[in-house]
């Protein structure tokens, strides 16, 4: 519901972090554990992070956290400048220009996440269909480090591939630029994000702007 209400403003990633669940991936669990343990010294699900800040397990409060964060401006922009996908080989490249419009340098990691919608499994909470499910972090949960001077831009290229069982029509590419150093408030800030259906990158040669302003992850 939050994804629908905030369409064009959020880039959701749903991680199944328990090894006993069918959509579990080790990279997703490792990404989760890169954040400081938020619940009495440990981890619990469900749990929300918005722009790298933990926001708890209360579903009813999540929408408000996201609405408030959307109002926070960002000096960083992400633009696809050659991202591609070849259905014949199920391979492609994310080519993302990272633009720093601020007055100080930004050192962060470009995170690339492959997600899939419409996955069927009835979870403990009774939810039978799962969307935005994390299928892969590319190249891994650490992302690709980039340093962008003030007022400058840099381009990051990351190769990716889809597994045969993933349905192309339901696959999206989520990218976001994240500070990987834990801050005093226990957050790992995300500066900007972008999301696009993988099939939208078939045969794309010209520069294509996908990111909405201040897209939240």
PADOGU-542733 format. One line per field, with one value per residue: residue in three letters; x, y, z of N, C-alpha, C in turn. Coordinates in steps of 0.1 Angstrom, whole numbers, plus 5000, padded with zeros to 4 digits. Example, Ala and Ser with C-alpha at 12.3 -4.5 7.8 and 13.67 -1.06 7.14 Angstrom:
BEGIN
rest	ALA,SER
neast	5132,5128
nnorth	4943,4978
nup	5078,5071
caeast	5123,5137
canorth	4955,4989
caup	5078,5071
ceast	5132,5129
cnorth	4967,5000
cup	5078,5079
//
This chain:
BEGIN
rest	UNK,UNK,UNK,UNK,UNK,UNK,UNK,UNK,UNK,UNK,UNK,UNK,UNK,UNK,UNK,UNK,UNK,UNK,UNK,UNK,UNK,UNK,UNK,UNK,UNK,UNK,UNK,UNK,UNK,UNK,UNK,UNK,UNK,UNK,UNK,UNK,UNK,UNK,UNK,UNK,UNK,UNK,UNK,UNK,UNK,UNK,UNK,UNK,UNK,UNK,UNK,UNK,UNK,UNK,UNK,UNK,UNK,UNK,UNK,UNK,UNK,UNK,UNK,UNK,UNK,UNK,UNK,UNK,UNK,UNK,UNK,UNK,UNK,UNK,UNK,UNK,UNK,UNK,UNK,UNK,UNK,UNK,UNK,UNK,UNK,UNK,UNK,UNK,UNK,UNK,UNK,UNK,UNK,UNK,UNK,UNK,UNK,UNK,UNK,UNK,UNK,UNK,UNK,UNK,UNK,UNK,UNK,UNK,UNK,UNK,UNK,UNK,UNK,UNK,UNK,UNK,UNK,UNK,UNK,UNK,UNK,UNK,UNK,UNK,UNK,UNK,UNK,UNK,UNK,UNK,UNK,UNK,UNK,UNK,UNK,UNK,UNK,UNK,UNK,UNK,UNK,UNK,UNK,UNK,UNK,UNK,UNK,UNK,UNK,UNK,UNK,UNK,UNK,UNK,UNK,UNK,UNK,UNK,UNK,UNK,UNK,UNK,UNK,UNK,UNK,UNK,UNK,UNK,UNK,UNK,UNK,UNK,UNK,UNK,UNK,UNK,UNK,UNK,UNK,UNK,UNK,UNK,UNK,UNK,UNK,UNK,UNK,UNK,UNK,UNK,UNK,UNK,UNK,UNK,UNK,UNK,UNK,UNK,UNK,UNK,UNK,UNK,UNK,UNK,UNK,UNK,UNK,UNK,UNK,UNK,UNK,UNK,UNK,UNK,UNK,UNK,UNK
neast	5008,5019,5039,5022,5008,5029,5040,5065,5080,5093,5116,5111,5126,5123,5134,5139,5151,5156,5169,5152,5132,5115,5124,5148,5181,5216,5231,5212,5206,5231,5233,5213,5224,5245,5236,5235,5223,5189,5170,5168,5195,5196,5182,5150,5120,5089,5109,5117,5137,5144,5158,5182,5179,5167,5134,5117,5091,5064,5038,5018,5030,5048,5041,5040,5067,5079,5065,5074,5101,5103,5100,5125,5152,5176,5210,5221,5219,5207,5212,5203,5225,5229,5222,5214,5196,5196,5174,5178,5202,5198,5214,5229,5239,5242,5244,5252,5250,5262,5255,5267,5254,5261,5281,5302,5324,5312,5314,5305,5286,5274,5246,5232,5203,5185,5151,5120,5086,5053,5055,5047,5038,5027,5032,5042,5026,5004,5004,5000,5012,5042,5059,5085,5107,5139,5162,5189,5220,5241,5275,5276,5264,5279,5281,5293,5320,5322,5336,5325,5334,5325,5300,5304,5304,5302,5305,5292,5295,5279,5278,5251,5230,5201,5185,5173,5148,5136,5110,5109,5091,5083,5105,5126,5150,5167,5185,5207,5224,5245,5258,5283,5293,5286,5266,5265,5239,5232,5225,5228,5232,5211,5215,5202,5179,5168,5145,5136,5119,5132,5128,5124,5148,5156,5172,5178,5196,5200,5205,5187,5165,5156,5153,5132,5128,5145,5141,5131,5146
nnorth	4988,5013,5015,5019,5042,5060,5061,5066,5080,5064,5037,5005,4978,4946,4924,4890,4876,4854,4821,4800,4807,4809,4829,4838,4852,4851,4875,4894,4890,4896,4923,4934,4929,4947,4970,4985,4964,4968,4961,4957,4949,4931,4916,4918,4908,4920,4947,4981,5001,5034,5054,5046,5047,5032,5023,5007,4982,4987,4986,5005,5029,5033,5045,5073,5078,5076,5095,5119,5118,5121,5148,5158,5175,5166,5169,5152,5135,5108,5094,5073,5065,5049,5024,4990,4961,4928,4906,4882,4871,4876,4893,4924,4959,4982,5016,5043,5077,5097,5125,5153,5179,5194,5212,5199,5170,5138,5106,5074,5043,5029,5012,4984,4967,4939,4933,4914,4911,4899,4873,4842,4831,4821,4838,4839,4860,4859,4870,4864,4871,4885,4915,4935,4920,4912,4899,4899,4915,4936,4943,4929,4930,4952,4971,4995,5015,5050,5083,5116,5147,5180,5196,5181,5152,5116,5084,5052,5018,4988,4954,4930,4901,4880,4853,4822,4815,4838,4861,4882,4903,4911,4920,4945,4971,4985,5012,5029,5055,5052,5061,5043,5043,5040,5063,5087,5085,5059,5054,5047,5067,5072,5088,5092,5077,5053,5037,5012,4993,4963,4956,4980,4989,4977,4979,5006,5034,5061,5088,5082,5094,5082,5085,5098,5130,5131,5104,5078,5051
nup	5000,5008,4988,4966,4973,4973,4948,4924,4941,4960,4962,4966,4985,4994,5018,5024,5051,5066,5066,5063,5047,5014,4997,5006,5004,5007,5004,5009,5036,5047,5040,5056,5081,5080,5092,5124,5152,5158,5177,5209,5210,5191,5160,5143,5126,5111,5098,5092,5071,5062,5038,5049,5077,5106,5112,5127,5136,5135,5114,5110,5114,5094,5069,5076,5083,5058,5043,5056,5051,5024,5021,5026,5012,4986,4976,4957,4926,4905,4874,4847,4821,4799,4806,4801,4788,4777,4763,4751,4761,4788,4802,4813,4817,4843,4840,4855,4862,4887,4904,4921,4936,4957,4982,4993,4991,4982,4995,4988,4983,4953,4952,4937,4931,4923,4919,4923,4914,4924,4936,4949,4980,5011,5039,5074,5084,5069,5043,5009,4985,4973,4967,4951,4959,4970,4949,4941,4950,4933,4926,4950,4984,4993,4974,4950,4954,4952,4948,4948,4938,4951,4933,4910,4889,4885,4868,4871,4863,4862,4858,4853,4857,4849,4866,4852,4863,4870,4863,4836,4832,4857,4869,4884,4885,4911,4922,4944,4962,4988,5020,5035,5060,5093,5110,5139,5148,5142,5116,5081,5057,5028,4998,4974,4951,4925,4903,4879,4855,4842,4816,4804,4797,4774,4743,4747,4740,4741,4765,4795,4818,4848,4876,4901,4916,4947,4953,4975,4993
caeast	5000,5028,5045,5012,5006,5041,5046,5074,5088,5100,5121,5111,5133,5118,5144,5136,5165,5157,5173,5141,5121,5119,5130,5160,5194,5226,5235,5201,5208,5243,5230,5205,5233,5254,5231,5235,5211,5180,5160,5173,5207,5194,5174,5137,5112,5093,5116,5118,5147,5141,5170,5193,5176,5158,5121,5109,5083,5050,5033,5009,5038,5057,5037,5044,5081,5082,5060,5083,5114,5101,5101,5139,5158,5189,5219,5225,5210,5211,5206,5207,5231,5233,5217,5209,5193,5195,5165,5184,5212,5194,5224,5229,5247,5237,5254,5245,5257,5260,5257,5267,5252,5264,5293,5312,5325,5304,5319,5294,5285,5262,5239,5223,5194,5175,5139,5109,5072,5043,5060,5036,5042,5020,5041,5036,5016,4993,5005,5003,5019,5053,5064,5098,5115,5153,5167,5203,5227,5252,5281,5272,5258,5288,5280,5305,5324,5325,5337,5321,5337,5314,5296,5309,5297,5310,5297,5295,5290,5278,5272,5242,5223,5189,5184,5162,5135,5130,5101,5114,5080,5081,5118,5130,5164,5167,5198,5207,5238,5245,5270,5284,5298,5275,5266,5262,5225,5231,5220,5237,5223,5209,5214,5192,5176,5162,5139,5131,5116,5143,5124,5124,5162,5159,5174,5179,5209,5201,5204,5174,5163,5146,5152,5124,5135,5146,5135,5135,5148
canorth	5000,5024,5017,5025,5056,5069,5057,5077,5087,5054,5025,4995,4965,4937,4914,4879,4874,4841,4811,4790,4812,4806,4840,4842,4852,4854,4889,4902,4889,4903,4937,4936,4929,4958,4980,4981,4957,4978,4956,4951,4943,4920,4919,4912,4911,4929,4960,4991,5012,5045,5062,5041,5049,5022,5028,4999,4971,4991,4988,5017,5041,5033,5055,5086,5080,5078,5109,5129,5117,5126,5162,5162,5176,5160,5175,5142,5130,5096,5093,5063,5071,5038,5011,4981,4947,4919,4895,4870,4866,4879,4901,4938,4967,4995,5027,5054,5090,5102,5140,5159,5193,5201,5220,5190,5158,5127,5092,5065,5031,5027,4999,4979,4956,4933,4929,4908,4912,4888,4860,4836,4823,4826,4840,4838,4871,4856,4876,4854,4876,4894,4924,4942,4910,4913,4887,4899,4927,4935,4930,4923,4940,4963,4981,5000,5028,5062,5096,5126,5160,5190,5202,5172,5139,5104,5074,5039,5008,4975,4943,4921,4891,4875,4839,4817,4814,4852,4865,4895,4913,4915,4924,4959,4974,4996,5017,5040,5059,5051,5063,5030,5045,5042,5076,5086,5081,5045,5053,5047,5076,5070,5102,5093,5064,5052,5024,5011,4979,4958,4956,4994,4992,4969,4987,5020,5039,5075,5090,5081,5098,5073,5088,5109,5139,5127,5091,5072,5036
caup	5000,5008,4975,4957,4977,4971,4935,4918,4952,4967,4955,4977,4985,5005,5020,5033,5057,5073,5057,5061,5038,5000,4989,5012,4998,5017,5003,5015,5050,5050,5039,5068,5092,5080,5101,5139,5156,5163,5186,5221,5207,5180,5148,5143,5114,5100,5102,5081,5071,5052,5036,5058,5091,5110,5116,5135,5132,5135,5101,5110,5114,5083,5059,5081,5082,5044,5039,5061,5045,5010,5021,5029,4999,4984,4965,4948,4916,4898,4861,4838,4809,4790,4812,4791,4791,4765,4767,4745,4770,4801,4808,4810,4825,4848,4838,4863,4864,4900,4903,4934,4935,4970,4983,4999,4984,4987,4993,4991,4975,4945,4954,4926,4936,4914,4926,4915,4919,4922,4940,4957,4992,5022,5050,5088,5086,5060,5030,5000,4974,4977,4956,4954,4967,4967,4942,4940,4951,4923,4926,4963,4994,4996,4964,4942,4960,4944,4955,4938,4944,4951,4920,4899,4886,4882,4862,4876,4854,4870,4850,4860,4849,4856,4866,4843,4869,4873,4852,4832,4833,4871,4875,4884,4889,4921,4925,4954,4966,5003,5028,5042,5073,5103,5116,5153,5150,5138,5103,5070,5049,5014,4993,4963,4945,4912,4900,4866,4850,4835,4802,4799,4792,4762,4732,4751,4737,4745,4779,4799,4831,4855,4890,4905,4926,4960,4954,4987,4993
ceast	5009,5035,5035,5010,5017,5048,5053,5082,5096,5105,5122,5120,5128,5128,5138,5149,5166,5159,5162,5131,5125,5126,5143,5172,5204,5230,5224,5203,5220,5241,5223,5215,5244,5249,5233,5222,5201,5171,5166,5186,5207,5186,5160,5130,5098,5100,5118,5130,5143,5153,5181,5191,5165,5145,5111,5099,5068,5045,5026,5017,5047,5054,5041,5059,5085,5078,5069,5096,5114,5103,5116,5146,5172,5197,5223,5215,5216,5204,5212,5212,5236,5230,5210,5205,5190,5186,5171,5194,5208,5205,5223,5239,5239,5247,5247,5255,5253,5264,5256,5266,5255,5277,5304,5312,5316,5311,5309,5295,5273,5257,5230,5216,5185,5163,5129,5096,5064,5048,5050,5042,5034,5029,5034,5025,5004,4993,5009,5011,5029,5058,5077,5108,5130,5158,5183,5208,5239,5262,5279,5267,5266,5287,5293,5308,5327,5326,5335,5324,5325,5312,5300,5300,5306,5300,5302,5288,5291,5271,5262,5236,5211,5189,5173,5149,5128,5122,5104,5103,5078,5094,5121,5144,5163,5182,5197,5221,5237,5258,5272,5290,5287,5277,5263,5248,5222,5226,5231,5230,5223,5207,5203,5190,5169,5156,5134,5129,5127,5140,5124,5138,5166,5161,5176,5194,5211,5201,5190,5173,5152,5143,5141,5132,5134,5138,5140,5136,5145
cnorth	5013,5026,5023,5039,5066,5066,5069,5084,5077,5043,5014,4983,4957,4925,4903,4873,4862,4830,4800,4795,4811,4817,4846,4842,4857,4869,4898,4902,4897,4918,4941,4938,4939,4970,4975,4974,4966,4974,4949,4944,4932,4925,4911,4916,4912,4941,4968,5000,5022,5054,5058,5043,5039,5029,5018,4989,4975,4995,5002,5030,5043,5044,5069,5089,5083,5092,5120,5129,5122,5141,5167,5163,5169,5167,5165,5137,5118,5096,5081,5069,5060,5025,5003,4968,4940,4907,4882,4863,4867,4886,4915,4946,4979,5005,5039,5065,5095,5116,5145,5174,5201,5207,5212,5177,5147,5114,5082,5052,5031,5013,4996,4967,4952,4928,4922,4909,4899,4874,4854,4827,4829,4826,4839,4849,4869,4862,4866,4858,4887,4902,4930,4933,4911,4899,4887,4914,4926,4946,4922,4934,4952,4974,4984,5014,5038,5074,5107,5139,5170,5196,5194,5160,5128,5094,5060,5029,4995,4965,4935,4911,4886,4860,4834,4817,4827,4856,4880,4906,4918,4919,4939,4960,4987,5000,5028,5042,5060,5053,5050,5031,5048,5055,5076,5082,5067,5043,5052,5054,5072,5084,5103,5079,5065,5038,5024,4996,4975,4959,4970,4998,4984,4979,5002,5024,5053,5076,5089,5084,5090,5079,5100,5118,5133,5113,5084,5057,5031
cup	5000,4995,4965,4960,4973,4958,4929,4929,4960,4958,4966,4974,4997,5006,5029,5038,5065,5063,5055,5052,5023,4993,4996,5003,5008,5017,5010,5031,5055,5049,5052,5080,5091,5089,5115,5143,5163,5174,5198,5219,5197,5169,5149,5130,5118,5106,5090,5083,5059,5050,5045,5072,5095,5115,5122,5128,5131,5121,5100,5109,5102,5073,5063,5080,5067,5039,5044,5054,5030,5010,5023,5015,4998,4973,4955,4938,4909,4885,4853,4825,4800,4796,4802,4796,4778,4768,4762,4755,4785,4809,4805,4818,4830,4847,4844,4866,4878,4901,4917,4933,4947,4970,4990,4991,4991,4984,4997,4982,4966,4947,4943,4931,4925,4922,4917,4922,4917,4925,4950,4968,5004,5035,5063,5090,5077,5046,5020,4988,4978,4965,4961,4961,4961,4961,4942,4943,4941,4925,4939,4972,4997,4986,4957,4948,4950,4952,4945,4944,4943,4937,4908,4898,4883,4877,4867,4867,4862,4861,4859,4851,4857,4855,4858,4850,4872,4861,4849,4835,4847,4877,4874,4889,4899,4923,4935,4958,4981,5009,5036,5056,5083,5110,5131,5157,5146,5124,5093,5058,5034,5008,4982,4957,4932,4910,4886,4862,4841,4820,4796,4794,4780,4750,4734,4748,4742,4760,4784,4814,4838,4869,4891,4915,4940,4962,4967,4986,5007
//
